[in-house]
Amino acid sequence: MTAMTSEDNALETAAAALREAQAAVHTARRKLSAAIVTAYRAGEPAARIAERTGTSVTEIRNLLAATQASRRAER
């Protein structure tokens, strides 16, 4: 068995950093999705939401469909 080198450590450190970044992206996507649904339920058009978020109207409509969002607030 060979001893671990600083190169081996760099690889593991980079992998750990990647996992942390992926978790942060997942959290950010969930927050953005919630904000999109909230804006839509408040009456903002999908086209305006797309413009404000830098995404396409199709992406916004797909997200709204996936979350079964409607203009009416949940009771």
mmJSON file of the N, C-alpha and C atoms, coordinates in Angstrom:
{"data_MODEL":{"atom_site":{
"group_PDB":["ATOM","ATOM","ATOM","ATOM","ATOM","ATOM","ATOM","ATOM","ATOM","ATOM","ATOM","ATOM","ATOM","ATOM","ATOM","ATOM","ATOM","ATOM","ATOM","ATOM","ATOM","ATOM","ATOM","ATOM","ATOM","ATOM","ATOM","ATOM","ATOM","ATOM","ATOM","ATOM","ATOM","ATOM","ATOM","ATOM","ATOM","ATOM","ATOM","ATOM","ATOM","ATOM","ATOM","ATOM","ATOM","ATOM","ATOM","ATOM","ATOM","ATOM","ATOM","ATOM","ATOM","ATOM","ATOM","ATOM","ATOM","ATOM","ATOM","ATOM","ATOM","ATOM","ATOM","ATOM","ATOM","ATOM","ATOM","ATOM","ATOM","ATOM","ATOM","ATOM","ATOM","ATOM","ATOM","ATOM","ATOM","ATOM","ATOM","ATOM","ATOM","ATOM","ATOM","ATOM","ATOM","ATOM","ATOM","ATOM","ATOM","ATOM","ATOM","ATOM","ATOM","ATOM","ATOM","ATOM","ATOM","ATOM","ATOM","ATOM","ATOM","ATOM","ATOM","ATOM","ATOM","ATOM","ATOM","ATOM","ATOM","ATOM","ATOM","ATOM","ATOM","ATOM","ATOM","ATOM","ATOM","ATOM","ATOM","ATOM","ATOM","ATOM","ATOM","ATOM","ATOM","ATOM","ATOM","ATOM","ATOM","ATOM","ATOM","ATOM","ATOM","ATOM","ATOM","ATOM","ATOM","ATOM","ATOM","ATOM","ATOM","ATOM","ATOM","ATOM","ATOM","ATOM","ATOM","ATOM","ATOM","ATOM","ATOM","ATOM","ATOM","ATOM","ATOM","ATOM","ATOM","ATOM","ATOM","ATOM","ATOM","ATOM","ATOM","ATOM","ATOM","ATOM","ATOM","ATOM","ATOM","ATOM","ATOM","ATOM","ATOM","ATOM","ATOM","ATOM","ATOM","ATOM","ATOM","ATOM","ATOM","ATOM","ATOM","ATOM","ATOM","ATOM","ATOM","ATOM","ATOM","ATOM","ATOM","ATOM","ATOM","ATOM","ATOM","ATOM","ATOM","ATOM","ATOM","ATOM","ATOM","ATOM","ATOM","ATOM","ATOM","ATOM","ATOM","ATOM","ATOM","ATOM","ATOM","ATOM","ATOM","ATOM","ATOM","ATOM","ATOM","ATOM","ATOM","ATOM","ATOM","ATOM","ATOM","ATOM","ATOM"],
"id":[1,2,3,4,5,6,7,8,9,10,11,12,13,14,15,16,17,18,19,20,21,22,23,24,25,26,27,28,29,30,31,32,33,34,35,36,37,38,39,40,41,42,43,44,45,46,47,48,49,50,51,52,53,54,55,56,57,58,59,60,61,62,63,64,65,66,67,68,69,70,71,72,73,74,75,76,77,78,79,80,81,82,83,84,85,86,87,88,89,90,91,92,93,94,95,96,97,98,99,100,101,102,103,104,105,106,107,108,109,110,111,112,113,114,115,116,117,118,119,120,121,122,123,124,125,126,127,128,129,130,131,132,133,134,135,136,137,138,139,140,141,142,143,144,145,146,147,148,149,150,151,152,153,154,155,156,157,158,159,160,161,162,163,164,165,166,167,168,169,170,171,172,173,174,175,176,177,178,179,180,181,182,183,184,185,186,187,188,189,190,191,192,193,194,195,196,197,198,199,200,201,202,203,204,205,206,207,208,209,210,211,212,213,214,215,216,217,218,219,220,221,222,223,224,225],
"type_symbol":["N","C","C","N","C","C","N","C","C","N","C","C","N","C","C","N","C","C","N","C","C","N","C","C","N","C","C","N","C","C","N","C","C","N","C","C","N","C","C","N","C","C","N","C","C","N","C","C","N","C","C","N","C","C","N","C","C","N","C","C","N","C","C","N","C","C","N","C","C","N","C","C","N","C","C","N","C","C","N","C","C","N","C","C","N","C","C","N","C","C","N","C","C","N","C","C","N","C","C","N","C","C","N","C","C","N","C","C","N","C","C","N","C","C","N","C","C","N","C","C","N","C","C","N","C","C","N","C","C","N","C","C","N","C","C","N","C","C","N","C","C","N","C","C","N","C","C","N","C","C","N","C","C","N","C","C","N","C","C","N","C","C","N","C","C","N","C","C","N","C","C","N","C","C","N","C","C","N","C","C","N","C","C","N","C","C","N","C","C","N","C","C","N","C","C","N","C","C","N","C","C","N","C","C","N","C","C","N","C","C","N","C","C","N","C","C","N","C","C","N","C","C","N","C","C"],
"label_atom_id":["N","CA","C","N","CA","C","N","CA","C","N","CA","C","N","CA","C","N","CA","C","N","CA","C","N","CA","C","N","CA","C","N","CA","C","N","CA","C","N","CA","C","N","CA","C","N","CA","C","N","CA","C","N","CA","C","N","CA","C","N","CA","C","N","CA","C","N","CA","C","N","CA","C","N","CA","C","N","CA","C","N","CA","C","N","CA","C","N","CA","C","N","CA","C","N","CA","C","N","CA","C","N","CA","C","N","CA","C","N","CA","C","N","CA","C","N","CA","C","N","CA","C","N","CA","C","N","CA","C","N","CA","C","N","CA","C","N","CA","C","N","CA","C","N","CA","C","N","CA","C","N","CA","C","N","CA","C","N","CA","C","N","CA","C","N","CA","C","N","CA","C","N","CA","C","N","CA","C","N","CA","C","N","CA","C","N","CA","C","N","CA","C","N","CA","C","N","CA","C","N","CA","C","N","CA","C","N","CA","C","N","CA","C","N","CA","C","N","CA","C","N","CA","C","N","CA","C","N","CA","C","N","CA","C","N","CA","C","N","CA","C","N","CA","C","N","CA","C","N","CA","C","N","CA","C","N","CA","C","N","CA","C"],
"label_alt_id":[null,null,null,null,null,null,null,null,null,null,null,null,null,null,null,null,null,null,null,null,null,null,null,null,null,null,null,null,null,null,null,null,null,null,null,null,null,null,null,null,null,null,null,null,null,null,null,null,null,null,null,null,null,null,null,null,null,null,null,null,null,null,null,null,null,null,null,null,null,null,null,null,null,null,null,null,null,null,null,null,null,null,null,null,null,null,null,null,null,null,null,null,null,null,null,null,null,null,null,null,null,null,null,null,null,null,null,null,null,null,null,null,null,null,null,null,null,null,null,null,null,null,null,null,null,null,null,null,null,null,null,null,null,null,null,null,null,null,null,null,null,null,null,null,null,null,null,null,null,null,null,null,null,null,null,null,null,null,null,null,null,null,null,null,null,null,null,null,null,null,null,null,null,null,null,null,null,null,null,null,null,null,null,null,null,null,null,null,null,null,null,null,null,null,null,null,null,null,null,null,null,null,null,null,null,null,null,null,null,null,null,null,null,null,null,null,null,null,null,null,null,null,null,null,null],
"label_comp_id":["MET","MET","MET","THR","THR","THR","ALA","ALA","ALA","MET","MET","MET","THR","THR","THR","SER","SER","SER","GLU","GLU","GLU","ASP","ASP","ASP","ASN","ASN","ASN","ALA","ALA","ALA","LEU","LEU","LEU","GLU","GLU","GLU","THR","THR","THR","ALA","ALA","ALA","ALA","ALA","ALA","ALA","ALA","ALA","ALA","ALA","ALA","LEU","LEU","LEU","ARG","ARG","ARG","GLU","GLU","GLU","ALA","ALA","ALA","GLN","GLN","GLN","ALA","ALA","ALA","ALA","ALA","ALA","VAL","VAL","VAL","HIS","HIS","HIS","THR","THR","THR","ALA","ALA","ALA","ARG","ARG","ARG","ARG","ARG","ARG","LYS","LYS","LYS","LEU","LEU","LEU","SER","SER","SER","ALA","ALA","ALA","ALA","ALA","ALA","ILE","ILE","ILE","VAL","VAL","VAL","THR","THR","THR","ALA","ALA","ALA","TYR","TYR","TYR","ARG","ARG","ARG","ALA","ALA","ALA","GLY","GLY","GLY","GLU","GLU","GLU","PRO","PRO","PRO","ALA","ALA","ALA","ALA","ALA","ALA","ARG","ARG","ARG","ILE","ILE","ILE","ALA","ALA","ALA","GLU","GLU","GLU","ARG","ARG","ARG","THR","THR","THR","GLY","GLY","GLY","THR","THR","THR","SER","SER","SER","VAL","VAL","VAL","THR","THR","THR","GLU","GLU","GLU","ILE","ILE","ILE","ARG","ARG","ARG","ASN","ASN","ASN","LEU","LEU","LEU","LEU","LEU","LEU","ALA","ALA","ALA","ALA","ALA","ALA","THR","THR","THR","GLN","GLN","GLN","ALA","ALA","ALA","SER","SER","SER","ARG","ARG","ARG","ARG","ARG","ARG","ALA","ALA","ALA","GLU","GLU","GLU","ARG","ARG","ARG"],
"label_asym_id":["A","A","A","A","A","A","A","A","A","A","A","A","A","A","A","A","A","A","A","A","A","A","A","A","A","A","A","A","A","A","A","A","A","A","A","A","A","A","A","A","A","A","A","A","A","A","A","A","A","A","A","A","A","A","A","A","A","A","A","A","A","A","A","A","A","A","A","A","A","A","A","A","A","A","A","A","A","A","A","A","A","A","A","A","A","A","A","A","A","A","A","A","A","A","A","A","A","A","A","A","A","A","A","A","A","A","A","A","A","A","A","A","A","A","A","A","A","A","A","A","A","A","A","A","A","A","A","A","A","A","A","A","A","A","A","A","A","A","A","A","A","A","A","A","A","A","A","A","A","A","A","A","A","A","A","A","A","A","A","A","A","A","A","A","A","A","A","A","A","A","A","A","A","A","A","A","A","A","A","A","A","A","A","A","A","A","A","A","A","A","A","A","A","A","A","A","A","A","A","A","A","A","A","A","A","A","A","A","A","A","A","A","A","A","A","A","A","A","A","A","A","A","A","A","A"],
"label_entity_id":["1","1","1","1","1","1","1","1","1","1","1","1","1","1","1","1","1","1","1","1","1","1","1","1","1","1","1","1","1","1","1","1","1","1","1","1","1","1","1","1","1","1","1","1","1","1","1","1","1","1","1","1","1","1","1","1","1","1","1","1","1","1","1","1","1","1","1","1","1","1","1","1","1","1","1","1","1","1","1","1","1","1","1","1","1","1","1","1","1","1","1","1","1","1","1","1","1","1","1","1","1","1","1","1","1","1","1","1","1","1","1","1","1","1","1","1","1","1","1","1","1","1","1","1","1","1","1","1","1","1","1","1","1","1","1","1","1","1","1","1","1","1","1","1","1","1","1","1","1","1","1","1","1","1","1","1","1","1","1","1","1","1","1","1","1","1","1","1","1","1","1","1","1","1","1","1","1","1","1","1","1","1","1","1","1","1","1","1","1","1","1","1","1","1","1","1","1","1","1","1","1","1","1","1","1","1","1","1","1","1","1","1","1","1","1","1","1","1","1","1","1","1","1","1","1"],
"label_seq_id":[1,1,1,2,2,2,3,3,3,4,4,4,5,5,5,6,6,6,7,7,7,8,8,8,9,9,9,10,10,10,11,11,11,12,12,12,13,13,13,14,14,14,15,15,15,16,16,16,17,17,17,18,18,18,19,19,19,20,20,20,21,21,21,22,22,22,23,23,23,24,24,24,25,25,25,26,26,26,27,27,27,28,28,28,29,29,29,30,30,30,31,31,31,32,32,32,33,33,33,34,34,34,35,35,35,36,36,36,37,37,37,38,38,38,39,39,39,40,40,40,41,41,41,42,42,42,43,43,43,44,44,44,45,45,45,46,46,46,47,47,47,48,48,48,49,49,49,50,50,50,51,51,51,52,52,52,53,53,53,54,54,54,55,55,55,56,56,56,57,57,57,58,58,58,59,59,59,60,60,60,61,61,61,62,62,62,63,63,63,64,64,64,65,65,65,66,66,66,67,67,67,68,68,68,69,69,69,70,70,70,71,71,71,72,72,72,73,73,73,74,74,74,75,75,75],
"pdbx_PDB_ins_code":[null,null,null,null,null,null,null,null,null,null,null,null,null,null,null,null,null,null,null,null,null,null,null,null,null,null,null,null,null,null,null,null,null,null,null,null,null,null,null,null,null,null,null,null,null,null,null,null,null,null,null,null,null,null,null,null,null,null,null,null,null,null,null,null,null,null,null,null,null,null,null,null,null,null,null,null,null,null,null,null,null,null,null,null,null,null,null,null,null,null,null,null,null,null,null,null,null,null,null,null,null,null,null,null,null,null,null,null,null,null,null,null,null,null,null,null,null,null,null,null,null,null,null,null,null,null,null,null,null,null,null,null,null,null,null,null,null,null,null,null,null,null,null,null,null,null,null,null,null,null,null,null,null,null,null,null,null,null,null,null,null,null,null,null,null,null,null,null,null,null,null,null,null,null,null,null,null,null,null,null,null,null,null,null,null,null,null,null,null,null,null,null,null,null,null,null,null,null,null,null,null,null,null,null,null,null,null,null,null,null,null,null,null,null,null,null,null,null,null,null,null,null,null,null,null],
"Cartn_x":[0.829,0.0,0.874,0.482,1.258,0.627,1.446,0.944,0.164,-0.811,-1.591,-0.717,-0.832,-0.079,-1.008,-0.431,-1.258,-2.159,-1.74,-2.56,-3.834,-3.707,-4.878,-5.833,-5.282,-6.072,-6.822,-6.167,-6.786,-7.999,-7.895,-8.999,-10.206,-9.962,-11.056,-11.658,-10.808,-11.287,-12.169,-11.743,-12.52,-13.858,-13.853,-15.097,-16.062,-15.541,-16.384,-16.956,-16.141,-16.607,-17.706,-17.569,-18.589,-19.903,-19.847,-21.069,-21.759,-20.982,-21.549,-22.196,-21.534,-22.079,-23.369,-23.412,-24.627,-25.787,-25.512,-26.555,-27.039,-26.133,-26.507,-27.369,-27.028,-27.819,-29.218,-29.316,-30.617,-31.477,-30.898,-31.63,-32.064,-31.175,-31.503,-32.63,-32.617,-33.687,-35.033,-35.026,-36.277,-36.816,-35.926,-36.346,-36.878,-36.204,-36.659,-38.022,-38.197,-39.486,-40.602,-40.35,-41.354,-41.675,-40.656,-40.874,-41.668,-41.407,-42.136,-43.611,-43.9,-45.289,-45.981,-45.298,-45.873,-46.2,-45.276,-45.505,-46.676,-46.755,-47.838,-49.188,-49.223,-50.477,-50.892,-49.915,-50.213,-50.683,-50.724,-51.256,-50.228,-48.952,-47.931,-47.961,-47.968,-47.997,-46.715,-46.86,-45.712,-44.623,-45.016,-44.022,-43.19,-43.821,-43.091,-42.17,-42.639,-41.808,-40.571,-40.776,-39.659,-38.662,-39.17,-38.311,-37.492,-38.144,-37.474,-36.452,-36.664,-35.766,-34.741,-34.852,-33.894,-34.101,-35.329,-35.65,-36.682,-37.066,-38.067,-39.472,-40.444,-41.838,-42.184,-41.623,-41.878,-41.384,-40.19,-39.664,-40.578,-41.059,-41.945,-43.245,-43.819,-45.092,-44.906,-43.788,-43.523,-43.408,-42.716,-42.581,-43.952,-44.744,-46.07,-46.955,-46.852,-47.62,-47.149,-45.846,-45.29,-45.697,-45.848,-46.234,-47.751,-48.444,-49.913,-50.366,-49.624,-49.943,-51.122,-51.981,-53.085,-53.082,-53.893,-53.974,-54.585,-55.388,-56.023,-55.052,-55.046,-54.217,-54.819,-53.954,-54.439,-55.174,-56.2,-56.981,-56.68],
"Cartn_y":[-1.184,0.0,1.248,2.25,3.475,4.524,5.431,6.498,7.506,8.157,9.176,10.402,10.93,12.138,13.34,14.52,15.719,15.728,15.056,14.945,14.163,13.071,12.272,13.109,13.888,14.76,15.792,16.338,17.34,16.752,15.522,14.86,14.715,14.264,14.091,15.431,16.433,17.776,18.327,18.147,18.615,17.882,16.593,15.814,16.289,16.575,17.073,18.444,19.297,20.624,20.511,19.564,19.342,18.908,18.002,17.552,18.711,19.569,20.736,21.694,21.896,22.784,22.224,20.92,20.296,20.453,20.319,20.503,21.95,22.898,24.312,24.613,24.035,24.228,23.651,22.491,21.863,22.773,23.317,24.218,25.475,26.038,27.244,26.99,25.836,25.497,25.371,24.763,24.638,26.003,26.906,28.262,29.027,28.889,29.556,29.008,27.702,27.104,27.638,27.723,28.244,29.701,30.485,31.9,32.051,31.182,31.215,30.909,29.88,29.514,30.652,31.243,32.351,33.531,33.886,34.996,34.698,33.47,33.087,33.153,32.638,32.674,34.1,35.004,36.41,37.144,36.442,37.019,37.429,37.179,37.545,36.573,37.082,36.202,35.372,34.19,33.296,33.968,34.749,35.428,36.42,37.133,38.105,37.373,36.265,35.47,34.967,34.488,34.001,35.123,36.282,37.438,37.794,37.804,38.183,37.151,35.884,34.824,34.394,34.946,34.586,33.186,32.706,31.386,31.546,30.455,30.523,30.357,30.827,30.675,29.186,28.392,26.944,26.341,26.735,26.227,26.606,27.857,28.315,27.527,27.385,26.631,25.173,24.575,23.186,23.077,24.029,24.013,24.172,25.098,25.324,24.073,23.418,22.196,21.082,20.967,19.916,20.105,21.365,21.641,21.781,21.623,21.749,23.088,24.126,25.471,26.025,26.709,27.416,28.845,29.661,31.071,31.188,30.2,30.244,29.783,30.468,30.048,28.794,27.939,26.724,27.087,26.33,26.588,25.587],
"Cartn_z":[0.0,0.0,0.0,-0.769,-0.802,0.105,0.575,1.44,0.599,1.215,0.511,0.281,-0.886,-1.213,-1.169,-1.277,-1.295,-2.52,-3.598,-4.793,-4.495,-3.729,-3.357,-2.512,-1.618,-0.769,-1.598,-2.619,-3.478,-4.19,-4.612,-5.297,-4.364,-3.155,-2.196,-1.783,-1.636,-1.293,-2.405,-3.637,-4.781,-4.874,-4.617,-4.648,-3.564,-2.393,-1.299,-1.646,-2.253,-2.661,-3.715,-4.622,-5.642,-5.01,-4.055,-3.377,-2.672,-2.028,-1.347,-2.347,-3.475,-4.5,-5.09,-5.305,-5.829,-4.853,-3.567,-2.553,-2.554,-2.722,-2.766,-3.989,-5.131,-6.35,-6.16,-5.561,-5.304,-4.431,-3.378,-2.483,-3.223,-4.025,-4.783,-5.781,-6.419,-7.372,-6.667,-5.49,-4.735,-4.341,-3.915,-3.538,-4.75,-5.881,-7.093,-7.52,-7.457,-7.815,-6.923,-5.639,-4.704,-5.018,-5.343,-5.669,-6.965,-7.927,-9.2,-8.963,-8.207,-7.908,-7.164,-6.205,-5.442,-6.359,-7.24,-8.167,-9.097,-9.589,-10.49,-9.777,-8.56,-7.796,-7.445,-7.385,-7.108,-8.367,-9.496,-10.729,-11.76,-11.494,-12.474,-13.648,-14.872,-16.046,-16.176,-16.746,-16.938,-17.772,-18.766,-19.615,-18.803,-17.906,-17.067,-16.087,-15.525,-14.613,-15.363,-16.577,-17.396,-17.651,-17.97,-18.224,-16.978,-15.833,-14.583,-14.124,-14.472,-14.012,-15.052,-16.245,-17.291,-17.84,-17.777,-18.319,-19.43,-20.029,-21.097,-20.514,-21.268,-20.857,-20.752,-21.651,-21.617,-20.307,-19.87,-18.595,-17.432,-17.45,-16.374,-16.407,-17.567,-17.683,-17.277,-17.643,-17.24,-15.725,-15.109,-13.657,-12.992,-13.499,-12.928,-13.092,-14.237,-14.455,-13.517,-13.347,-12.489,-11.033,-10.627,-9.241,-9.099,-10.215,-10.247,-9.679,-10.011,-9.525,-10.305,-9.604,-10.25,-9.737,-10.335,-9.927,-8.526,-8.154,-6.839,-5.769,-4.674,-3.533,-2.93,-2.397,-1.748,-0.472,-0.181,1.036,2.103],
"occupancy":[1.0,1.0,1.0,1.0,1.0,1.0,1.0,1.0,1.0,1.0,1.0,1.0,1.0,1.0,1.0,1.0,1.0,1.0,1.0,1.0,1.0,1.0,1.0,1.0,1.0,1.0,1.0,1.0,1.0,1.0,1.0,1.0,1.0,1.0,1.0,1.0,1.0,1.0,1.0,1.0,1.0,1.0,1.0,1.0,1.0,1.0,1.0,1.0,1.0,1.0,1.0,1.0,1.0,1.0,1.0,1.0,1.0,1.0,1.0,1.0,1.0,1.0,1.0,1.0,1.0,1.0,1.0,1.0,1.0,1.0,1.0,1.0,1.0,1.0,1.0,1.0,1.0,1.0,1.0,1.0,1.0,1.0,1.0,1.0,1.0,1.0,1.0,1.0,1.0,1.0,1.0,1.0,1.0,1.0,1.0,1.0,1.0,1.0,1.0,1.0,1.0,1.0,1.0,1.0,1.0,1.0,1.0,1.0,1.0,1.0,1.0,1.0,1.0,1.0,1.0,1.0,1.0,1.0,1.0,1.0,1.0,1.0,1.0,1.0,1.0,1.0,1.0,1.0,1.0,1.0,1.0,1.0,1.0,1.0,1.0,1.0,1.0,1.0,1.0,1.0,1.0,1.0,1.0,1.0,1.0,1.0,1.0,1.0,1.0,1.0,1.0,1.0,1.0,1.0,1.0,1.0,1.0,1.0,1.0,1.0,1.0,1.0,1.0,1.0,1.0,1.0,1.0,1.0,1.0,1.0,1.0,1.0,1.0,1.0,1.0,1.0,1.0,1.0,1.0,1.0,1.0,1.0,1.0,1.0,1.0,1.0,1.0,1.0,1.0,1.0,1.0,1.0,1.0,1.0,1.0,1.0,1.0,1.0,1.0,1.0,1.0,1.0,1.0,1.0,1.0,1.0,1.0,1.0,1.0,1.0,1.0,1.0,1.0,1.0,1.0,1.0,1.0,1.0,1.0,1.0,1.0,1.0,1.0,1.0,1.0],
"B_iso_or_equiv":[0.0,0.0,0.0,0.0,0.0,0.0,0.0,0.0,0.0,0.0,0.0,0.0,0.0,0.0,0.0,0.0,0.0,0.0,0.0,0.0,0.0,0.0,0.0,0.0,0.0,0.0,0.0,0.0,0.0,0.0,0.0,0.0,0.0,0.0,0.0,0.0,0.0,0.0,0.0,0.0,0.0,0.0,0.0,0.0,0.0,0.0,0.0,0.0,0.0,0.0,0.0,0.0,0.0,0.0,0.0,0.0,0.0,0.0,0.0,0.0,0.0,0.0,0.0,0.0,0.0,0.0,0.0,0.0,0.0,0.0,0.0,0.0,0.0,0.0,0.0,0.0,0.0,0.0,0.0,0.0,0.0,0.0,0.0,0.0,0.0,0.0,0.0,0.0,0.0,0.0,0.0,0.0,0.0,0.0,0.0,0.0,0.0,0.0,0.0,0.0,0.0,0.0,0.0,0.0,0.0,0.0,0.0,0.0,0.0,0.0,0.0,0.0,0.0,0.0,0.0,0.0,0.0,0.0,0.0,0.0,0.0,0.0,0.0,0.0,0.0,0.0,0.0,0.0,0.0,0.0,0.0,0.0,0.0,0.0,0.0,0.0,0.0,0.0,0.0,0.0,0.0,0.0,0.0,0.0,0.0,0.0,0.0,0.0,0.0,0.0,0.0,0.0,0.0,0.0,0.0,0.0,0.0,0.0,0.0,0.0,0.0,0.0,0.0,0.0,0.0,0.0,0.0,0.0,0.0,0.0,0.0,0.0,0.0,0.0,0.0,0.0,0.0,0.0,0.0,0.0,0.0,0.0,0.0,0.0,0.0,0.0,0.0,0.0,0.0,0.0,0.0,0.0,0.0,0.0,0.0,0.0,0.0,0.0,0.0,0.0,0.0,0.0,0.0,0.0,0.0,0.0,0.0,0.0,0.0,0.0,0.0,0.0,0.0,0.0,0.0,0.0,0.0,0.0,0.0,0.0,0.0,0.0,0.0,0.0,0.0],
"pdbx_formal_charge":[null,null,null,null,null,null,null,null,null,null,null,null,null,null,null,null,null,null,null,null,null,null,null,null,null,null,null,null,null,null,null,null,null,null,null,null,null,null,null,null,null,null,null,null,null,null,null,null,null,null,null,null,null,null,null,null,null,null,null,null,null,null,null,null,null,null,null,null,null,null,null,null,null,null,null,null,null,null,null,null,null,null,null,null,null,null,null,null,null,null,null,null,null,null,null,null,null,null,null,null,null,null,null,null,null,null,null,null,null,null,null,null,null,null,null,null,null,null,null,null,null,null,null,null,null,null,null,null,null,null,null,null,null,null,null,null,null,null,null,null,null,null,null,null,null,null,null,null,null,null,null,null,null,null,null,null,null,null,null,null,null,null,null,null,null,null,null,null,null,null,null,null,null,null,null,null,null,null,null,null,null,null,null,null,null,null,null,null,null,null,null,null,null,null,null,null,null,null,null,null,null,null,null,null,null,null,null,null,null,null,null,null,null,null,null,null,null,null,null,null,null,null,null,null,null],
"auth_seq_id":[1,1,1,2,2,2,3,3,3,4,4,4,5,5,5,6,6,6,7,7,7,8,8,8,9,9,9,10,10,10,11,11,11,12,12,12,13,13,13,14,14,14,15,15,15,16,16,16,17,17,17,18,18,18,19,19,19,20,20,20,21,21,21,22,22,22,23,23,23,24,24,24,25,25,25,26,26,26,27,27,27,28,28,28,29,29,29,30,30,30,31,31,31,32,32,32,33,33,33,34,34,34,35,35,35,36,36,36,37,37,37,38,38,38,39,39,39,40,40,40,41,41,41,42,42,42,43,43,43,44,44,44,45,45,45,46,46,46,47,47,47,48,48,48,49,49,49,50,50,50,51,51,51,52,52,52,53,53,53,54,54,54,55,55,55,56,56,56,57,57,57,58,58,58,59,59,59,60,60,60,61,61,61,62,62,62,63,63,63,64,64,64,65,65,65,66,66,66,67,67,67,68,68,68,69,69,69,70,70,70,71,71,71,72,72,72,73,73,73,74,74,74,75,75,75],
"auth_comp_id":["MET","MET","MET","THR","THR","THR","ALA","ALA","ALA","MET","MET","MET","THR","THR","THR","SER","SER","SER","GLU","GLU","GLU","ASP","ASP","ASP","ASN","ASN","ASN","ALA","ALA","ALA","LEU","LEU","LEU","GLU","GLU","GLU","THR","THR","THR","ALA","ALA","ALA","ALA","ALA","ALA","ALA","ALA","ALA","ALA","ALA","ALA","LEU","LEU","LEU","ARG","ARG","ARG","GLU","GLU","GLU","ALA","ALA","ALA","GLN","GLN","GLN","ALA","ALA","ALA","ALA","ALA","ALA","VAL","VAL","VAL","HIS","HIS","HIS","THR","THR","THR","ALA","ALA","ALA","ARG","ARG","ARG","ARG","ARG","ARG","LYS","LYS","LYS","LEU","LEU","LEU","SER","SER","SER","ALA","ALA","ALA","ALA","ALA","ALA","ILE","ILE","ILE","VAL","VAL","VAL","THR","THR","THR","ALA","ALA","ALA","TYR","TYR","TYR","ARG","ARG","ARG","ALA","ALA","ALA","GLY","GLY","GLY","GLU","GLU","GLU","PRO","PRO","PRO","ALA","ALA","ALA","ALA","ALA","ALA","ARG","ARG","ARG","ILE","ILE","ILE","ALA","ALA","ALA","GLU","GLU","GLU","ARG","ARG","ARG","THR","THR","THR","GLY","GLY","GLY","THR","THR","THR","SER","SER","SER","VAL","VAL","VAL","THR","THR","THR","GLU","GLU","GLU","ILE","ILE","ILE","ARG","ARG","ARG","ASN","ASN","ASN","LEU","LEU","LEU","LEU","LEU","LEU","ALA","ALA","ALA","ALA","ALA","ALA","THR","THR","THR","GLN","GLN","GLN","ALA","ALA","ALA","SER","SER","SER","ARG","ARG","ARG","ARG","ARG","ARG","ALA","ALA","ALA","GLU","GLU","GLU","ARG","ARG","ARG"],
"auth_asym_id":["A","A","A","A","A","A","A","A","A","A","A","A","A","A","A","A","A","A","A","A","A","A","A","A","A","A","A","A","A","A","A","A","A","A","A","A","A","A","A","A","A","A","A","A","A","A","A","A","A","A","A","A","A","A","A","A","A","A","A","A","A","A","A","A","A","A","A","A","A","A","A","A","A","A","A","A","A","A","A","A","A","A","A","A","A","A","A","A","A","A","A","A","A","A","A","A","A","A","A","A","A","A","A","A","A","A","A","A","A","A","A","A","A","A","A","A","A","A","A","A","A","A","A","A","A","A","A","A","A","A","A","A","A","A","A","A","A","A","A","A","A","A","A","A","A","A","A","A","A","A","A","A","A","A","A","A","A","A","A","A","A","A","A","A","A","A","A","A","A","A","A","A","A","A","A","A","A","A","A","A","A","A","A","A","A","A","A","A","A","A","A","A","A","A","A","A","A","A","A","A","A","A","A","A","A","A","A","A","A","A","A","A","A","A","A","A","A","A","A","A","A","A","A","A","A"],
"auth_atom_id":["N","CA","C","N","CA","C","N","CA","C","N","CA","C","N","CA","C","N","CA","C","N","CA","C","N","CA","C","N","CA","C","N","CA","C","N","CA","C","N","CA","C","N","CA","C","N","CA","C","N","CA","C","N","CA","C","N","CA","C","N","CA","C","N","CA","C","N","CA","C","N","CA","C","N","CA","C","N","CA","C","N","CA","C","N","CA","C","N","CA","C","N","CA","C","N","CA","C","N","CA","C","N","CA","C","N","CA","C","N","CA","C","N","CA","C","N","CA","C","N","CA","C","N","CA","C","N","CA","C","N","CA","C","N","CA","C","N","CA","C","N","CA","C","N","CA","C","N","CA","C","N","CA","C","N","CA","C","N","CA","C","N","CA","C","N","CA","C","N","CA","C","N","CA","C","N","CA","C","N","CA","C","N","CA","C","N","CA","C","N","CA","C","N","CA","C","N","CA","C","N","CA","C","N","CA","C","N","CA","C","N","CA","C","N","CA","C","N","CA","C","N","CA","C","N","CA","C","N","CA","C","N","CA","C","N","CA","C","N","CA","C","N","CA","C","N","CA","C","N","CA","C","N","CA","C","N","CA","C","N","CA","C"],
"pdbx_PDB_model_num":[1,1,1,1,1,1,1,1,1,1,1,1,1,1,1,1,1,1,1,1,1,1,1,1,1,1,1,1,1,1,1,1,1,1,1,1,1,1,1,1,1,1,1,1,1,1,1,1,1,1,1,1,1,1,1,1,1,1,1,1,1,1,1,1,1,1,1,1,1,1,1,1,1,1,1,1,1,1,1,1,1,1,1,1,1,1,1,1,1,1,1,1,1,1,1,1,1,1,1,1,1,1,1,1,1,1,1,1,1,1,1,1,1,1,1,1,1,1,1,1,1,1,1,1,1,1,1,1,1,1,1,1,1,1,1,1,1,1,1,1,1,1,1,1,1,1,1,1,1,1,1,1,1,1,1,1,1,1,1,1,1,1,1,1,1,1,1,1,1,1,1,1,1,1,1,1,1,1,1,1,1,1,1,1,1,1,1,1,1,1,1,1,1,1,1,1,1,1,1,1,1,1,1,1,1,1,1,1,1,1,1,1,1,1,1,1,1,1,1,1,1,1,1,1,1]
}}}
